[in-house]
Amino acid sequence: MVVLNKIYTKTGDHGETALGNGARVAKHSMRVTAYGTVDELNAVVGLARLQADGDMDINLSRIQNDLFDLGADLCRPDMEKDAEAEYTPLRIVGSQVDRLEAEIDAMNSRLEPLRSFILPGGSPLSAYLHQCRTVARRAERLTVELATMESVNPAAVKYLNRLSDWFFVAARIANDDGKADVLWVPGANR
């Protein structure tokens, strides 16, 4: 159980923060940048939820919880030492990736195949979901970069990769099942 009695601690006043294992690192470290971007994505998903209802809102709520799981995963280095931890560290697992794939397949079955690239926009929800997609892609790039320097849970990378695809397909669903997608017209303004 998390208990936050005091929000500011002053322990980060000199540009360092604590990771999930207690190690102190620079706030600009790649690990902090990666999980900070996941946190940013969670905030953007919160904005999208203001426009969502029904199953879309339920799915976005589940994704927000997964993103907190992902942040907990990324803030805890040294996966090989998980067994030695005082409590079992939270890690993204394959079933979370599988769920995204199943949801993508279900949504995609409602859509006509794309014959053009689409531009972010259409409905407000679709625009927010496209913003979620781009922040998810950035979080993925940063996590992949982190994985070149330190150990990263491979399922975390897969989750982010599928999540950006999920947001793309969901954005089309939010545009009247793709009927209101904004199509790119190459060279239209030359």
C-alpha positions in Angstrom: 0.0 0.0 0.0 1.3 3.4 -0.9 1.0 6.2 1.7 1.9 9.7 0.7 1.7 12.0 3.7 4.0 14.6 2.3 4.3 15.4 -1.4 7.5 17.3 -1.4 10.6 15.6 0.1 13.4 18.0 -1.1 15.5 14.9 -1.9 15.5 15.9 -5.6 16.6 19.4 -5.1 20.1 18.6 -6.5 18.9 17.0 -9.7 18.7 13.4 -8.5 15.8 11.0 -7.9 15.4 7.5 -6.5 14.6 4.5 -8.6 12.4 1.7 -7.5 15.3 -0.2 -6.0 16.4 2.8 -3.9 19.4 3.7 -6.2 19.8 7.5 -6.8 20.3 8.7 -10.3 20.3 11.9 -12.2 16.8 13.1 -13.1 18.0 13.4 -16.8 19.1 9.7 -16.9 17.7 7.6 -19.7 15.7 5.4 -17.3 14.0 8.4 -15.7 13.4 9.9 -19.2 11.7 6.7 -20.4 9.4 6.2 -17.4 8.7 9.9 -17.3 7.5 9.8 -20.9 5.3 6.8 -19.9 3.8 9.1 -17.2 3.3 11.8 -19.8 1.5 9.3 -22.0 -0.8 8.4 -19.0 -1.7 12.1 -18.6 -2.6 12.3 -22.3 -4.7 9.2 -22.1 -6.5 10.9 -19.2 -7.4 13.8 -21.6 -8.6 11.3 -24.2 -10.9 9.7 -21.6 -12.7 13.1 -21.2 -14.1 12.4 -24.8 -14.6 8.6 -24.4 -17.5 6.6 -23.1 -18.6 3.0 -23.0 -16.0 0.3 -24.0 -13.5 2.9 -25.2 -13.5 4.5 -21.8 -13.2 1.1 -20.1 -10.3 0.1 -22.3 -8.5 3.5 -21.8 -8.9 3.1 -18.0 -7.3 -0.3 -18.2 -4.5 1.1 -20.3 -3.9 3.9 -17.7 -3.5 1.2 -15.0 -1.1 -0.7 -17.3 0.9 2.4 -17.9 1.4 2.7 -14.1 2.5 -0.9 -14.1 4.9 0.0 -16.9 6.3 2.9 -15.0 6.9 0.7 -12.0 8.6 -1.8 -14.3 10.9 0.8 -15.9 11.8 2.5 -12.6 13.2 -0.8 -11.3 16.5 -1.8 -13.0 18.3 -5.1 -12.5 15.6 -7.6 -13.5 18.0 -10.3 -12.8 17.9 -9.3 -9.1 14.1 -9.5 -8.8 14.2 -12.7 -6.8 16.3 -10.9 -4.2 14.0 -8.0 -3.8 12.1 -7.4 -0.5 8.8 -7.7 -2.5 8.2 -9.0 -6.0 8.8 -6.1 -8.5 5.9 -5.3 -10.8 6.7 -6.2 -14.4 4.7 -6.0 -17.6 3.8 -9.5 -18.7 2.9 -11.2 -22.0 -0.8 -11.4 -21.2 -1.0 -7.6 -21.2 0.5 -7.5 -24.7 -1.8 -10.3 -25.8 -4.9 -8.3 -24.6 -3.8 -5.3 -26.6 -3.4 -7.5 -29.7 -6.9 -9.0 -29.2 -8.4 -5.6 -28.8 -6.6 -4.3 -31.9 -7.9 -7.3 -33.9 -11.5 -6.7 -32.7 -11.4 -3.0 -33.5 -9.7 -3.5 -36.8 -12.4 -6.0 -37.9 -14.9 -3.1 -38.0 -12.7 -1.0 -40.3 -12.3 -0.9 -44.1 -8.7 -1.3 -45.2 -6.7 2.0 -45.5 -6.1 3.2 -49.0 -4.3 6.4 -47.9 -2.4 7.6 -44.9 -4.5 9.5 -42.5 -3.9 12.8 -40.7 -4.5 13.1 -37.0 -7.9 14.7 -36.4 -11.6 14.2 -37.2 -13.4 13.9 -33.9 -11.9 15.3 -30.7 -11.4 11.8 -29.3 -9.6 10.7 -32.4 -7.3 13.7 -32.2 -6.4 12.8 -28.6 -5.9 9.2 -29.5 -3.5 10.2 -32.2 -1.6 12.3 -29.6 -1.5 9.2 -27.4 -0.1 7.3 -30.3 2.7 9.7 -30.9 3.7 9.9 -27.2 3.6 6.1 -27.0 6.0 6.0 -30.0 8.3 8.4 -28.2 8.1 6.4 -25.0 8.9 3.3 -27.1 11.9 4.9 -28.7 13.3 6.0 -25.4 12.7 2.6 -23.8 14.5 0.9 -26.7 17.4 3.3 -26.3 17.5 2.6 -22.6 17.6 -1.1 -23.5 20.9 -0.5 -25.3 22.4 0.8 -22.1 20.8 -1.2 -19.3 18.5 -4.2 -18.9 14.9 -3.7 -19.8 12.0 -6.1 -19.6 11.4 -7.2 -23.3 7.6 -7.3 -22.6 7.7 -3.6 -21.7 9.0 -2.8 -25.2 6.5 -5.1 -26.8 3.7 -3.5 -24.8 4.6 0.0 -26.0 4.9 -1.1 -29.6 1.4 -2.7 -29.5 0.0 0.2 -27.5 0.8 2.8 -30.2 -0.9 0.5 -32.8 -3.9 0.2 -30.4 -4.2 4.0 -30.3 -4.0 4.2 -34.1 -6.8 1.7 -34.6 -8.8 3.2 -31.7 -8.5 6.7 -33.4 -10.0 5.3 -36.5 -12.9 3.7 -34.5 -13.4 7.2 -32.9 -13.8 8.6 -36.4 -17.1 6.8 -37.1 -15.3 3.5 -37.7 -12.9 5.2 -40.1 -15.6 6.9 -42.2 -14.6 10.3 -40.8 -10.8 9.8 -41.1 -9.0 12.8 -42.5 -7.1 11.5 -45.5 -3.6 12.8 -46.5 -3.6 14.2 -50.0 0.1 14.1 -51.2 1.2 17.4 -52.6 -2.2 19.0 -52.2 -0.8 22.5 -51.4 1.9 22.8 -54.0 
